Amino acid sequence: MEKRKNGSNNNTVANVLIGLGILWLVLNTGILDVVFGLVFGVIGAVFGVIGGLIGIVFGAIGTLIGVVFGTFGAVMGIFFGSIMLWLPLLLIVIGVKLLSSKNSDEKRKNDFTVV
């Protein structure tokens, strides 16, 4: 390995040329396409599986949240719906009780026992 005065090395140039020639041949044969296809195919499959699992997880979480809020909404609907049913009835019952107690008070006022 003899270096010339300008510092260039013939072996380095030869190695670069041989490497470029081999790379050219590999690119022309399509082997590199197969290797890259396999590598990126595996990477794509892994990300596809991860994306599917994330989709399943978030789908399950969304379904669970939907069920919880749906149940909560149904319970609140039943609760407030029953209030809307029972509140007027309760007011009517309270009104009837007040009227009946008023009548009984009047009866007591007019009720005298002779001793």
MODALIN-V987559 format. One record per helix or strand of 2 or more residues. SS is the DSSP state (H for helix, E for strand). FROM is the first residue (numbers start at 1). TO is the last residue. Records with the same first field share a line. If there is no record, write none. Layout:
SS=FROM-TO / FROM-TO
//
This chain:
H=10-29 / 31-110
//
